[in-house]
Amino acid sequence: MSQLDLALEAEISTKHLSFVESGRAQPSREMVLHLAERLEVPLRERNVLLVAAGFAPVFRERQLKDPALASARKAIDLVLKGHEPYPALAVDRHWTMVAANSAVARLVGDADPSLLQPPINVLRLSLHPKGLSTRIANLPEWRAHLLERLRRQIEVSGDPVLAELLEELRRYPAGSGVSRKPVANGDFAGVVVPLQFVTDVGTLSFFSTTTVFGTPVDVTLSELALECFYPADAATAEALRSPAHR
């Protein structure tokens, strides 16, 4: 966003915005929050901006088990349970699994036990050679998708933990996939990257969606994401709904 665009969005003059950016003008607490809102700065970083401007942070960070977040936790459990028999999980800002439904447990059960000990990092679990990577038919494509998604997250947050995770994941073998079945990109028109997962009942194909809480004012809640996987073809839907898979 250009300076002019930001000034228009924030309804202030470009001169005043320039003075704020250069340090020639001291922004008010409200101005810091207003600009951060326009720039869609994550809540954690908004607290950092407030402190840098000489103000106390305003967004609290609670544990998910905190009673104040009980309703949010119940909503997460309802969404995950309601998504069965399809896989769904909730992750925090570092991709640590905080909740998952029973369909996820069935898909990850063959991974090395060391990768399934809490805290479970779902990116490490997915791409580690002792994790799920040997079951991902289109591993190079899926790996590139996950690494690019993580890279964009680091660009926004500057999180050193995520940067270290990215370097770790890049060292894992890229692989060539374990299935001769090609990814039917034409079925998705380049809109989504499917996940093709090899199981005992055949290769299951998924696409995923990410859901976040709207208008959160708690740091922990703002950083939670629900990853829900949907069948990308009729065969996958049928296999997941069959009594044998449950």
C-alpha positions as CSV (number, residue, x, y, z in Angstrom):
1,M,0.0,0.0,0.0
2,S,1.4,3.4,-1.0
3,Q,1.7,6.3,1.4
4,L,-1.1,8.1,-0.5
5,D,-3.4,5.0,-0.3
6,L,-2.7,4.6,3.4
7,A,-3.5,8.2,4.1
8,L,-6.7,8.0,2.2
9,E,-7.7,4.8,4.0
10,A,-6.8,6.3,7.4
11,E,-8.5,9.6,6.5
12,I,-5.4,11.7,7.4
13,S,-3.2,13.9,5.3
14,T,-0.1,12.6,3.5
15,K,1.9,15.3,5.3
16,H,0.8,14.1,8.7
17,L,1.4,10.5,7.8
18,S,4.9,11.4,6.5
19,F,5.7,13.2,9.8
20,V,4.5,10.1,11.8
21,E,6.7,7.8,9.6
22,S,9.8,10.0,10.0
23,G,9.3,10.6,13.7
24,R,8.7,14.3,13.3
25,A,5.2,13.8,14.8
26,Q,4.2,11.7,17.8
27,P,1.2,9.6,17.0
28,S,-1.6,9.1,19.6
29,R,-2.5,5.7,20.8
30,E,-5.7,5.9,18.7
31,M,-3.6,6.8,15.6
32,V,-1.3,3.8,16.1
33,L,-4.3,1.5,16.4
34,H,-6.0,3.1,13.5
35,L,-3.1,2.8,11.1
36,A,-2.4,-0.8,12.2
37,E,-6.0,-1.6,11.5
38,R,-5.8,-0.2,8.0
39,L,-2.6,-2.1,7.4
40,E,-4.1,-5.3,8.8
41,V,-1.2,-5.7,11.2
42,P,-1.5,-8.8,13.4
43,L,-2.6,-8.1,17.0
44,R,0.7,-9.3,18.4
45,E,2.6,-6.8,16.3
46,R,0.1,-4.1,17.2
47,N,1.1,-4.5,20.8
48,V,4.8,-4.1,19.7
49,L,3.9,-0.9,17.8
50,L,2.1,0.5,20.9
51,V,5.1,-0.1,23.1
52,A,7.4,1.4,20.6
53,A,5.2,4.5,20.6
54,G,5.3,4.7,24.4
55,F,1.9,3.2,25.1
56,A,0.9,0.1,27.0
57,P,-0.2,-2.9,25.0
58,V,-4.0,-3.3,24.8
59,F,-4.4,-6.9,23.4
60,R,-4.3,-9.6,25.9
61,E,-2.8,-13.0,25.3
62,R,-4.4,-15.9,27.2
63,Q,-3.9,-19.7,27.1
64,L,-6.6,-21.4,25.1
65,K,-7.7,-23.2,28.3
66,D,-8.4,-19.9,29.9
67,P,-12.1,-19.6,31.0
68,A,-12.4,-16.4,29.0
69,L,-11.8,-18.4,25.8
70,A,-14.2,-21.3,26.8
71,S,-16.8,-20.3,24.2
72,A,-14.1,-20.0,21.5
73,R,-12.7,-23.4,22.4
74,K,-16.2,-24.9,22.3
75,A,-16.7,-23.4,18.8
76,I,-13.5,-24.9,17.6
77,D,-14.5,-28.4,18.9
78,L,-17.9,-28.0,17.3
79,V,-16.4,-27.1,13.9
80,L,-13.9,-30.0,14.0
81,K,-16.5,-32.5,15.1
82,G,-19.0,-31.3,12.6
83,H,-16.5,-31.7,9.7
84,E,-16.2,-35.4,10.2
85,P,-15.8,-37.8,8.4
86,Y,-13.4,-35.3,6.7
87,P,-10.1,-34.2,8.4
88,A,-9.9,-30.9,10.2
89,L,-7.5,-29.5,12.8
90,A,-6.7,-26.2,14.6
91,V,-3.2,-24.8,14.7
92,D,-1.6,-21.8,16.4
93,R,0.8,-19.2,14.9
94,H,3.7,-21.7,14.9
95,W,1.7,-24.5,13.3
96,T,1.4,-26.4,16.5
97,M,-1.7,-28.6,16.6
98,V,-4.1,-27.5,19.4
99,A,-7.0,-29.7,18.4
100,A,-8.0,-32.2,15.7
101,N,-10.9,-34.5,14.9
102,S,-10.9,-38.3,14.7
103,A,-10.3,-38.3,10.9
104,V,-6.9,-36.6,11.3
105,A,-5.9,-39.2,13.9
106,R,-6.6,-42.0,11.4
107,L,-4.5,-40.4,8.7
108,V,-1.4,-39.6,10.8
109,G,-1.3,-42.8,12.8
110,D,1.5,-44.4,10.8
111,A,4.0,-41.5,11.4
112,D,7.0,-42.0,13.6
113,P,5.8,-41.8,17.3
114,S,8.4,-39.1,18.0
115,L,6.6,-36.7,15.6
116,L,3.2,-37.4,17.3
117,Q,4.4,-36.4,20.8
118,P,2.9,-33.0,21.9
119,P,3.6,-30.3,20.9
120,I,2.9,-31.6,17.4
121,N,4.0,-29.3,14.6
122,V,1.8,-30.1,11.6
123,L,4.3,-28.8,9.0
124,R,7.1,-30.9,10.4
125,L,4.7,-33.9,10.6
126,S,3.7,-33.4,7.0
127,L,7.2,-33.0,5.4
128,H,9.5,-35.0,7.7
129,P,10.8,-38.2,6.0
130,K,9.6,-40.1,9.0
131,G,6.3,-38.3,9.0
132,L,3.6,-38.2,6.3
133,S,5.8,-37.3,3.3
134,T,6.2,-40.9,2.2
135,R,2.4,-41.0,1.8
136,I,2.0,-37.8,-0.1
137,A,1.7,-38.7,-3.8
138,N,2.3,-35.2,-5.1
139,L,5.0,-34.3,-2.5
140,P,7.0,-31.8,-4.5
141,E,3.9,-29.7,-5.3
142,W,2.4,-29.9,-1.8
143,R,5.8,-29.2,-0.2
144,A,6.3,-26.1,-2.4
145,H,2.8,-24.9,-1.4
146,L,3.4,-25.3,2.3
147,L,6.9,-23.6,2.1
148,E,5.5,-20.7,0.2
149,R,2.7,-20.3,2.6
150,L,5.1,-20.3,5.5
151,R,7.4,-17.8,3.8
152,R,4.5,-15.3,3.3
153,Q,3.6,-15.7,7.0
154,I,7.2,-14.9,8.0
155,E,7.1,-11.8,5.7
156,V,4.2,-10.5,7.7
157,S,5.2,-11.4,11.2
158,G,9.0,-11.5,11.1
159,D,8.7,-14.4,13.6
160,P,12.2,-16.0,14.2
161,V,10.6,-19.3,15.3
162,L,8.9,-19.6,11.9
163,A,12.0,-18.6,10.1
164,E,13.9,-21.4,11.9
165,L,11.1,-23.8,11.0
166,L,11.3,-22.8,7.4
167,E,15.0,-23.5,7.2
168,E,14.5,-26.9,8.9
169,L,11.7,-27.9,6.4
170,R,13.8,-26.8,3.4
171,R,16.4,-29.4,4.5
172,Y,14.0,-32.2,4.2
173,P,14.1,-34.3,1.0
174,A,11.8,-32.8,-1.7
175,G,10.9,-36.3,-2.9
176,S,9.2,-37.2,-6.2
177,G,5.9,-38.5,-4.9
178,V,4.9,-42.1,-4.4
179,S,2.1,-42.4,-7.0
180,R,2.1,-42.5,-10.7
181,K,-1.3,-40.9,-10.7
182,P,-0.8,-37.3,-12.0
183,V,-2.4,-34.4,-10.2
184,A,-5.3,-33.3,-12.4
185,N,-4.6,-29.6,-12.3
186,G,-7.4,-29.1,-14.9
187,D,-9.9,-30.2,-12.3
188,F,-9.0,-27.2,-10.1
189,A,-8.2,-24.6,-12.9
190,G,-5.0,-23.6,-11.0
191,V,-7.1,-22.3,-8.1
192,V,-6.1,-24.7,-5.4
193,V,-3.3,-27.1,-4.7
194,P,-4.7,-30.6,-4.0
195,L,-3.2,-32.9,-1.4
196,Q,-3.0,-36.5,-2.7
197,F,-2.6,-38.9,0.2
198,V,-1.9,-42.6,-0.2
199,T,-3.8,-44.9,2.1
200,D,-4.7,-48.6,2.4
201,V,-8.0,-47.9,0.5
202,G,-6.3,-46.0,-2.3
203,T,-5.1,-42.4,-3.0
204,L,-7.3,-39.8,-1.3
205,S,-7.4,-36.4,-2.8
206,F,-8.2,-33.2,-0.8
207,F,-8.4,-29.5,-1.0
208,S,-8.3,-27.4,2.1
209,T,-9.8,-24.1,3.5
210,T,-8.5,-22.0,6.3
211,T,-10.9,-20.3,8.8
212,V,-10.0,-17.7,11.4
213,F,-12.0,-15.9,14.1
214,G,-13.6,-12.7,13.0
215,T,-12.8,-9.5,14.9
216,P,-10.7,-11.1,17.7
217,V,-9.3,-8.9,20.5
218,D,-7.2,-11.6,22.1
219,V,-3.8,-12.4,20.6
220,T,-4.1,-16.2,21.1
221,L,-7.5,-16.3,19.4
222,S,-6.4,-14.0,16.5
223,E,-3.5,-16.5,15.7
224,L,-5.6,-19.6,15.7
225,A,-6.5,-21.1,12.3
226,L,-8.8,-24.0,11.4
227,E,-7.6,-26.1,8.5
228,C,-10.5,-28.1,7.0
229,F,-9.9,-30.7,4.3
230,Y,-12.6,-31.6,1.8
231,P,-12.7,-34.4,-0.7
232,A,-11.5,-33.3,-4.1
233,D,-13.2,-36.2,-6.0
234,A,-16.1,-38.5,-5.6
235,A,-13.9,-41.5,-4.8
236,T,-12.3,-39.8,-1.8
237,A,-15.7,-38.7,-0.5
238,E,-17.1,-42.2,-0.8
239,A,-14.0,-43.8,0.9
240,L,-14.2,-41.4,3.8
241,R,-17.9,-42.0,4.3
242,S,-17.6,-45.7,4.2
243,P,-18.0,-47.6,7.6
244,A,-14.7,-49.3,7.0
245,H,-12.8,-46.0,7.2
246,R,-14.5,-44.9,10.5
